[in-house]
């Protein structure tokens, strides 16, 4: 089922999501709703908090591959990439953001089976972006001061932006000196 995507300013986007403990029918429905909504948007990924569910689950759609991960933990490469990044919760904004070039993500599938996902470039970017959502972190938090200023100006001028300005928090993940 396609559900509404929460936009910047919604408090659920700034809260750390809770670990999944029940691998049940409701979790499988959540993964399906995330997938349907992401593909309809369309987007490269979607995390549960973006549809108002505070659980550590996300989906991705990169290079024709659809996947999901529950309770992810990441190991990031030291090598970095710069590239365009956007977010379904911040419509219309695409800005260069630095991320690790590759990632190894450990977690579980919707049935509770262990899952390891290795990716580089776009997939690595999507996995890092969605995992940040699970920690209440937005990609805006990863931008340097000037890029963040440019992004916030564009957001404030957008039609969808609420009157209330969001709080920018730093990522709890290693940012390689970014996200000041």
Helices and strands as residue ranges (DSSP letters): G 11-14, H 25-41, E 45-47, G 48-51, E 57-62, E 65-76, E 80-87, E 90-100, E 102-108, E 114-120, H 121-134, G 139-142, H 145-156
